[in-house]
Amino acid sequence: MDTTTLDQAAQRRKRRRRALLAVLLGASLATLGSGALSLAIFTDSRASTGSWTSGTIILGIAPATAFNASNILPGDNGSQTITVSNTGTGALRYAMSTGATNADGKGLAAQMNLTVQAGTCAAPGATLYSGALGSAALGSNAQGAQAGDRTVASGASDSLCFSWSFPLGSGNGFQNAATTATFTFDAEQTANNP
């Protein structure tokens, strides 16, 4: 046989081997791919969301000026209904304290009497405080429920009747005396706050 024929036969065998190798490699890859697909599992995913909004405690006092009494004389008195409201979303409890001035040094705040009753002045109820104007207090502004604290539900109000009197026995030392009292209302939530 001649060399050309032998070279051609060798090249054909070489091409057949390459073709066979390509077919085997392709078949192997196809088998691996189908094997990988056969190992697949179904999956699914969902999400759930949460939303939080805090509530409010909003204390309102009306009227803003409880009293404006001038030229009072021994034996005079007056009253005013104070409305404590809660326009917040949570129930509240409140306390009241009083700060009074005696800039002239005559002590009118200690001489004046104040009575605080539950309800309106048109129909007053139980007496909550009775004593000197400068010492008036209801409950305590310390955190948590205290004796004398008052509660107001969300969207509700509480009426208090404030009645003052200038005692008839007040002497000449109180002429032209002046005092200013500030009634401070402090509120806190009642939920989770025993």
Residue pairs with C-beta under 8 A, 6 or more apart in sequence:
55 88
55 89
55 90
55 189
56 88
56 89
56 90
57 86
57 88
57 90
57 92
57 187
57 188
57 189
58 86
58 87
58 88
59 84
59 85
59 86
59 88
59 92
59 94
59 185
59 187
60 83
60 84
60 85
60 86
60 87
60 157
61 82
61 83
61 84
61 85
61 185
62 82
62 83
62 85
63 80
63 82
66 80
66 82
66 162
66 183
67 78
67 80
67 162
67 164
69 76
69 78
69 164
72 166
73 166
74 166
74 167
74 168
74 169
74 170
74 174
75 166
75 167
75 168
76 165
76 166
77 163
77 164
77 165
77 166
78 163
78 164
79 121
79 161
79 162
79 163
79 164
80 121
80 161
80 162
81 120
81 121
81 122
81 159
81 160
81 161
81 162
82 159
82 160
82 161
82 162
82 183
83 157
83 158
83 159
83 160
84 94
84 150
84 152
84 157
84 158
84 159
84 160
84 185
85 152
85 156
85 157
85 158
86 92
86 152
86 153
86 154
86 155
86 156
86 157
86 187
87 155
88 154
89 154
90 154
90 189
90 190
90 191
91 151
91 152
91 153
91 154
91 189
91 190
91 191
92 151
92 152
92 187
92 188
92 189
92 190
93 139
93 145
93 149
93 150
93 151
93 152
93 187
93 188
93 190
93 193
94 138
94 139
94 149
94 150
94 151
94 152
94 185
94 186
94 187
94 188
95 137
95 138
95 139
95 140
95 141
95 146
95 148
95 149
95 150
95 185
95 186
96 116
96 136
96 137
96 138
96 139
96 183
96 184
96 185
96 186
97 136
97 137
97 141
97 183
97 184
97 186
98 114
98 133
98 134
98 135
98 136
98 137
98 181
98 182
98 183
98 184
99 134
99 181
99 182
99 184
100 109
100 133
100 134
100 179
100 180
100 181
100 182
101 109
101 179
101 180
101 181
102 108
102 109
102 110
102 134
102 179
103 178
104 176
104 177
104 178
106 173
106 174
106 177
106 178
107 177
108 174
108 177
108 178
108 179
109 132
109 133
109 134
109 179
109 181
110 132
110 133
110 134
110 135
111 132
111 166
111 167
111 170
111 174
111 177
112 132
112 133
112 134
112 164
112 165
112 166
112 179
113 130
113 131
113 132
113 133
113 164
113 165
113 166
113 167
114 129
114 130
114 131
114 132
114 133
114 136
114 162
114 163
114 164
115 127
115 129
115 130
115 161
115 162
115 163
115 164
115 165
116 127
116 128
116 129
116 130
116 136
116 138
116 160
116 161
116 162
116 163
117 124
117 125
117 126
117 127
117 128
117 160
117 161
117 163
118 124
118 125
118 126
118 128
118 158
118 159
118 160
118 161
119 125
119 159
119 160
119 161
120 159
120 161
121 161
121 162
121 163
124 161
124 163
128 138
128 148
128 160
129 136
129 137
129 138
133 164
133 179
133 181
134 179
134 181
136 181
136 183
137 148
138 148
138 149
138 150
139 146
139 147
139 148
139 149
139 150
140 146
140 147
140 148
140 149
141 186
143 188
143 193
144 193
144 194
145 190
145 193
145 194
150 158
151 158
151 190
152 158
162 183
166 174
